[in-house]
């Protein structure tokens, strides 16, 4: 498979390119961590696009179990059909639902498999996948089938660090942490999304954005995706530059702040800062 060099719509830093290509050479799962909104999920989509490969997405929830990635056997439906005299009941295969790993192992073209937000599941979830990810095969006990991958799929696993992952699982992965973009990288990302945006607006908006992220005690720092949303709103509202250039500390909350601040604690924090500045003034 060709090397990953980013795409026209995804700015990949050099260290991220190195990690993706190393994982593809080793054919080990690439475990991606980073703040929410730093492009972890989009990375898998862009790798698939760059490689012209099918993308198979397994979005993990708190209730997801590892066996669901292999297959599920619906014994209740078979029992019901048996009671109703349905002919389908004689073929147990009618009650086997293929999981995302099954789809990835049997894909006619080498796929990219995204296991998204693995840390949402319980702590045993990663361990329960170890054997299948090692062997790239599993057995369907109800039908006697043996499902094996002809070639190891490219596996991207994302985590928001909500839970620690087991050491045995980590040993089998190539790891990369996506750092929050610096100003230069962020500017390149903005240019991709808004090629015609006014440069002065970008500069002032980025000043405010990075200042907001540095406020002590902030519960949720705004992410890249939230900056892009904010810029889109500023452009749509035709916000005058002097509003952004206004450094009046008594007006600490940025305009259209609902795109950046996502909970009442952070809004109250900014209101307190403004109140304290007014008192000191």
Secondary structure by P-SEA (a helix, b strand, c coil): cccccccccccccaaaaaaaaaaaaaccbbbbbccccccaaaaaaaaaaaacbbbbbbbbccccccccccccccaaaaaaaaaacccccccccccccccaaaaaaacccbbbbbbcccccccccccccccccccccccccccccbbbbbccccbbbbbbcccccccaaaaaaccccccccccaaaaaaaaaaacccccaaaaaaaaaaaaaaaacccccccccaaaaaaaaaaaaaaccccccccccccccccccccccccccaaaaaaaaaaaaaaaaac
